[in-house]
Amino acid sequence: MTYARILVINLGGIGDMLLSTPALRSLRQLYPEARISMLTTKKAGEIVKDLPYIDRVYTFELHYGGGIPLWRVFHNAMVLFFLRMKNFGLAINMRTLVSKEGAARMRFLLKCINPKKSAGRDTENRGTFFDVRFFETQQGQKYEMDYDIDMIRLLGGGAVQRQIDFFIKKSDEEKVSGLLRNAGISEKECLIGIHPGGMPSRRWPRENFSRLISLLLKDGNCRIVISGGKDERELAEYLRKVNSERVISLADKLTLKELGALIERCALFISNDTGPMHIAAVLKTPQIALFGPGDITRFDPRNISDNAVVFYEKSVCAPCEKVKCDDMECLKQITPGEVTHEALKLLTQVLRDKSERR
């Protein structure tokens, strides 16, 4: 069956979008003549806008927890109105239905958009309203990329290349180089990137990051750069004050692609389980990932990178979808000392390899 217009819905995060690019590329191969649009979040939209196999990007205004401002409700309503006018032949949801409430919202979304046919994941029998669906358990049984690939295969797609597309421009690299140069960091200096933010329930305690930075500066001959978004500037500033001469903050100063250029520049990148962790894995930058309540089977960066080290102490309540957690025992079990030890090992190997290539 052919479709003139196809809408792909992926309202997940940066990592979800990155891991879906092989399936999106395969969808284009399956329907080469179709006009393929994407409905996604604002952050993930930065990835999609440069993908040659997506014709149009629409964004929803979403954020972690709490109420949503009236202007965002109006924006989202207008987006749904425009999408309904497009008369899509097929709408595909490429995300897990993590709750009954989430499934109800997706069903409402599809009713508003009104495609002729819908397809998606039937997570724990929550997606029976899809016309084309496959069953999945909520707890991952395989890597997230493979679920998206299965969706396209169900529609008739063939073999899929597992290359993840994330395009960094020369201008992104030049912007980052300029910011580092202005901070007194030369191209030759060893640079460690640290991303301490992300979903509140997945953040290693800031005191642990502070201790980690102190230990790295004591035992390693590197400069440290903190990254983050607008709502993480205060956290980044707290960590910068550990050693204001050797630590800089670029929080809220980079686009997603510029963050990619920064990660590519780093000898080592340390982060929580969040979008930049996946970017580091895609770019093969040596990294340490601090996992807590996330689904490690679905999102383990070691599935796509041989340069990733993961700290993960499974607790009885993990994985979970909590936005906030009062306990966070899973992350508190990871100590700054053990992370420092592994970081210095990785740095030693990176610098040795760099020296041998000269």
Secondary structure, DSSP 8 states (H G I E B T S, - for coil): ---SEEEEEE-S-HHHHHHHHHHHHHHHHHSTTSEEEEEEEHHHHHHHTT-TT--EEEEE---SSS---HHHHHHHHHHHHHHHHT--SEEEE-S---SHHHHHHHHHHHHHH--SEEEEEEETT--TT-SEEEEE-SS-SS-HHHHHHHHHHHTT-------------HHHHHHHHHHHHHTT--TTS-EEEEE--SSGGG---HHHHHHHHHHHHHH---EEEE---GGGHHHHHHHHTT-TTTEEE-TTS--HHHHHHHHHH-SEEEEESSHHHHHHHHHT--EEEEESSS-HHHH-GGGT-TTEEEEE---TT-S---S--S--HHHHTS-HHHHHHHHHHHHHHHHHHHHHH-
